[in-house]
Amino acid sequence: MIKKESEADCMEIEKVLKEQRNFFETGATKSIQFRQNALKRLEIVIKKHEREIADALKKDLHKSAFESYMTEIGLLLNEIRYVKKHLAGWMKEKWVPTPFAQFPAKSMVIAEPYGVVLIIAPWNYPFLLCLQPLIDAISGGNCCVIKPSGASTVSFKMIKKIIEEAFPLEFVAVIKDGEEENKKLLEQKFDFIFYTGGPRVGKLIMEQAAKQLTPVVLELGGKSPCIVEESADLNLAAKRIVFGKFLNSGQTCVAPDYVLVQESVKEELILKMCKWIHRMYGKEPLKCKDYPKIISSYHYERLMKLLKEELVVSGGYGRKETLQIAPTILNETDFDAPVMQEEIFGPILPVIGFETIERAVNLVKQKEKPLALYLFTKEQSVKKQVLSQLSFGGGCVNDTIVHLATSYMGFGGVGASGMGSYHGKAGFDTFSHKKSLLVRKSKIDIPIRYLPYRKYKNLFLHLFLR
């Protein structure tokens, strides 16, 4: 066993991988007992350090304890409970029908672990987006190397503490964030890579993975639209949009990036969103003790630049000392404006009007397929039209963001917003190779397939394979 240190520098990365491969080859991770015990250990350690996790999130992102539990700690514990409950059934061999031409035989599909997997996590939900894929990787029977983001500095140290307390380094290891470490890490041969972050880095990871023919899952993002049709309950829509957009100060990959609202109700929706901002965060949001901050001065300056020459109807100001930007609503934003050229990832919400639902659909189609889409309407015909014509990773009708808070559905993107999914059974499947196996009996051997080919064999061939 390696010395009990879960943070490895550049010189140790190859050593960690070698130790993990050696441990994986023992077959220990393949048993259900090992996986269940590993999940139980992680659950115990998370519960033990729940307050410290919340403190870390407060220091890194100024999250309240309530929001930390709602969006990270609680979801992790729920995922562990769900996986533990269903894991035995997922691991069972799945018998499938066998074609008559292969009689006598039986066919099955066996889920087996990939081996040593790499999980690269972002800073915005540092615990959830690091440990939730880890839970699914453990359920699949893999050894794991984790690289959390160093931008959430206190959370990084807490993740390191949790992992080294729960697991030996040859099973799960944490690699520190750094340019040299990142370069060295991607030069290694992994059996699977799971990445959550932006498209630019996602492309680099996919490029490096292609050199080793390593399969990847990319959880990216994009400009997730929120469409509000005139029949919607506008007060409820406004409340749920404000909740979903300004949660974690807008630093959420599935946050509504912009609102498309029918012109007939646009002004009313804006007024109601302003009302709910005041109700949730007060008339002076930057004094709200539960309002999160922007992760860094770089991102703060980037977001403030997006406000230039925009029509601000609420917010539009920040406080650099605390890296906070007030919840901001923009009106009459143009699709060519800088704020509409990239994922905002902050507390800025452009509002754009449309006349017909066909126009709204066409506007969304002009952009890359989003990670999420939200639709507010009471009309079934509108719901059917939007959902049938637009492709997106996942979403909600008459709500925002909460579709990811479940282990019963997979979560992932499509097109430029990502590939692959996880959570619950989808996560187990993502971190498992499905091995197909045919078990043939040896007492009977039908000779049709063997040379020499005869006319009567041709008749039987067409009979079996028609």
N, C-alpha and C positions, 0 to 999 in steps of 0.2 A: 504493500500500500504506500501511496505517496504521503509525504508529510502533510498534516492537516492544515493546508492553506488553499483556499478556493480561488484566490486571485493569482493568475499566472502572468508573467511578463513574456516578452517576445521569445526569450531563450527557453521558456518552459512550455510553450504551446505544443511543440512537437512531442514533448515528453508526456504531456497530459493526454494527447490523442492516442499515443501508444498505449498508455496505461488503460485508457477507456476501451480501446479495441481488445486488449488482453482480457479485461474484465467481461466485456460482452461475449467473447468467445467461450467463456466458462458456461454460458447458458443460464446464468443465474437470473437475469432480467426477464426471461421468457415465462417463468411460472406465474400463475395468478397470485400465489401467496406473496411473492416478492413485490409485485406491482401494487397489490392492496396495502401491504405494509408501508411501502414508500409513500403512497397517497395519505395514509394515516399519519405518518411522521410529518409530512408537509402541513397537513391540517392542524396538527397539534402545535407546531412551531408558529404558524400564522396566528392562531388564537392566542398563543403565549405573548406574541409581540404586537398584538393589535394596536395598542396605544402608541407604541413606538413607530409603527407604520403610519398612523395618522399624524404623528408629530413630524415625521419626515416629509409627508405630503404638504403639511402646513408650511414648512420651511422652504420647500422647493417651489410650490405653486400656490401657496396661501389658501389651500383647500380647508374647508371646515371638516370637523370630525364626521358630521352627518354625511356630507358629500363624499368623503373618503370611503366610508362604509358602503354607501349606496352605489358608488361607481367602481369600486375596486375590491375592497376586503370582502364585502358580502357576496359579490359575484364569484370571487375565487372559492370561497367556502361552499357556495351552492354548486359550483362545477365539480368540486371534489366529491361532494355527497352524491351527486348524480352519477358520476363516473363509477364510484365504488359500488353503487347499487346495480348498475347495468353491465359492468365489465365482464362478468362470467359469461353472460349470454353473448356478448360481442366476440369473445374469444373462441367460442365453440366452432368446430368445423361445420360448414354449411353445405349440406348435401343438395345437389342440383340434378335435374333430369339428365339422363344419358341417351343419346340418339340410338335408335334401334340398330343402326349399322355397326355400332360398337358393342353389341351384345356378345357375351355376357360381361358387363362391367358396371361400376358405380363411379360417379363423378362428385368431386367436392371442391370447395374453395377454403383455403386455410389462410388466416391472417397471421403474418409474421412480422417482426420488427425490422426496420431498415438497418439499424446498427447504431452508429454514432451520428447524432444529428446536431446541427448548429441552429440556435435560436437567436436572432438579432432583434432587439426590442427598442422602441422609441422612448422619448422622455415625457410625453404628455399624460399617459396613464402608466407610469413606470412599473408598478406592481402587477396590474391586471394584464398588460400586454407583454409582460415577461413571463409571469408564472402561469397564466392560463394556457398558452401553448405548451409550457413545460408539463402541466397536468396531463394534457392529451398525449404528449410524447411518452410520458411514463406509462400511461395506459396502454400504449402500443408496444411497450417493452424495450424502449431504446435507452442508450446512454446519451447524455446531453452536455453540450458546451453552450453556455449562455453568455451573450454579450449585451448587457444593458447599456443604455445611453449614459454617458458621463455628464450630460447637461443637467440631469436631476441628481446633483451630487450627493445629497443626504440620502435620497432613496436608493442610489447605487450602493452605498455602504450598508444600508439596511437589507437590501437584497442579498448582498454578499454574506452578511451575518446569518440570514435565514437559511441560505443554501448550505453553508458550511456546518451549521448546526443540525440540519436535517439529513445531509447525505455525505458520504465519502467522496473525495475528489475523483476517484476512478469511475463514479457513477454520474455525478452532476458537478460541473465545474463552472466558475464564473471567470470570464476574461475581462480585464479592465479595458476601458475605452481609450483609444489613442490612435494617432495616424499610423505609426509603425505596427502596433498590435493589429489594427484592422487589416493592413496590407498583408501581414504575415498570416493572419487567420484565413483570409480568402485564398491564399496560395495552397492551403491544406486540402486534403481529400476527405470530404465528409460524405456520408451516405444519403443525407437529406439536409436541405437548408430551408428554414422558415424565417421570413423577413417581414417586419412591419415598419413602414416608414414612407418616405417620399418616392415618387417615380424616378427621379434622377439617380439616386443610389440603388434603387431597385433594378434599374437597367444594368448598372455596373456589376451587381451581384449575379444577375442572370448571365451576364457575359463571362464572368469568372467561373460560374458553375458549369457553363457549357463546355469549358475546356476540360473538365473532369467528368462530363456527362452526369452531373449530379442533379437529381430532381429538385425542384424548388416550389415553394408556395410564397407568393408575394401578396401581402396585404397593404395596399397603397392608399388611395384616397381620390381626390378630385373635387369638382364643384357639384356638390349634391343639391339638386333643386327642390324647392318646396312650392307646389302648385296649389293655389287657393281659388276654387271656382265659386261663382256667386251664390250658389245654394248652400254653401258651408255655414256652420255655426261659427260666426266670425269671432265672437268672444272666446269660445273654446279654442278655436284655431290660434288666435293671438296668444293666449296663455301658453299653449303647448309649443308654439314656435319659439317664444321667448325662453321657455325652459330649455328646450333642446339646443338653441343657438348659443346661449350665454352660459350654459353649464361649462365649468372649467375655463371660463372666460373665452369660450369659442374655440379652444384648442382641442377639438374632438374631430376625429376623421369622418364621422358620420353626421356632424352638425349640419343643419340647413345652411348651405353656403349663400344662397340668394333666394328671394321669394318672387315667384311669378303669380300675380293676382289679377283677376278680371277687373277691368277698368271701372265697372259699375260699382265695385265695393272696395276699391283700392284705398281711398282716403279714410273710409271707416275702419278698415283693417289696420292702417298705420296708427290711427288714434288709439285703437284698442291695444296695440302692441306697446305704445308709449305708456298707456295706463298700467299695463302689467309689469313693465320695467320698473315703474315707480312703486308698485305694490310689492314687488319681490325684492328690490334692491334699495328702495328709498329714493327721495328726491336728489340725494347726493350719493350715488352708488360707490364712489371711491372711499366713502366713510363706512360702508357696509363691512362689518367684521367677517362676513362669510363670502365675500366676493374674491375670487382667485386673481392671481396676477399673471402677467406674461412671463415666460420662462427666462428670457434674457434681454439685454439691452438691444442686441441685434434685431431680434424679432419685434421688439417694441418700436424701434425706428422704422422697420419695414412696414409695419401696420399703419403707423402715423402718416407715412408717405402716401399710402393708398387713399387717404382722406382728402388730399389736395384736389381742389376744383370740384368736389362732390357736394351735392345738396344735402346737408345734414339736417334731419328733423328731430333727432334726439341724440344726446351724447356728443361724440365728435371731439372729445378732449381726453387728455391723459395726465398722469403724474409720473414723471420719469424716475423720481426717487424711489417709488414703490413698484415701478414697472406695471402700473395698472392703467387700463384704458376703459372709460365708461362704456356701457352697452350702447352701441351706436346703430341708428337706422338711417339709411340713405334713401332718398326718393329720386325718381326720374334718372336713374343710373342708365348709362348707355352700355350696350354689349361690347363696345370697343374700348371702354374705359379700362385703365390699369387694374382696377379692383376686380374686373371680370375676366382677367387673363390667366389667373392662377388661383389655386385653392387659397382662400383667405386665411384660415386657421387662426382666427382671432375674433374679438367681439364686435365685428362690423357686418351689418346685414343690409345689402342692397335690395331695394324693392323695385320691381319692373312690372308695368302693366301689360295686359294683353286683351284683345277684343273677343276672340273666340278660342275655344279649347284646342281647335286644330292649330291655331297660331302658337299656343303654348307648347304643344307637342313638337312642332317644327323647330321652335327655339331651342328646346332641349336636345333635339336630334343633331343640331349643328355642332354641339360640343361632344367631347369624348364620353363614353358610357360611364356614368357616375357610380360611386360606391353605394350611395343611398338615394332614394327618391321618396318624397312625402307628398301626399295628395289629400286635400281637404275638400270634401263634397258630400252631398246627400243624394246625388243622382247616380243610380246604378249604371246608367248608360255612359256617364262621364268616367266613372271608375273603370268600366270595361274598356273604353276607348284608350285611356291613358296606359293602363297596365298591359294591354295587348300590343301597343305600338312602341313602347319604350323599353329598352333593356337597361338593367341596373343590378347592382349586387344584391340589394335587399332594401326594405323600407317599410313604411306604415301608411295606412289610410286613416285619416283623422287623428293622427298622432305623429310624434317625431322621436327618433333616437332609441326608443325602448325595444325595438325589435332585436337588438343585439344582446339584451339582458335575459337570455334564455339558453338552456342547454338542449332544448328540444328541437332547435333548428340550427342548421349550419350558418356560419357568418363568413362572408368573403366577397370579393369583387368580381368584376368581369371586364374584359378588355383592358383599357388603360388604368382602371381602378384596382386591378389585381387579378390573381388566378389562384384557385384552390379555396378551401374553406376549413373552418374548425369550429369548436364548441361541441360538447357531447359526443354522440355517435360519429358526427362528421369529423371531429378531431381525432378520434380513434382510427377512423378510416384513412385520414390524411397521413398519419404517422405509422401506417401499417401497409406492407406489401401484400396484395391478395394473390396468393399462390394457387394456381389451378392444378388439380391432380385427378387423373383417371386411374382407377384401380381395376385391373383386368384379371379375370380368372383364367387359370391355365389349363383347365381340363378340356375346354372346348376351344378349337381354333378354326374358325370358318375360313376356308382357303381362297375366297373370292379375290382378295386384294393382291395375291401373289402371282407372279409370272409362272407359266405362260398365260397370257390373256386369251380367253376363248369366247365364242359367241354367247354361250349360256351365261358366262360371267358378266357380259355386257348387259344382258337382260336383268340380272339380279342387281347390278350396280345402279341402273336407272330406277329400279324398284325401291332400293334402300335410300337413295339420295334425291329423290324427286321432291 
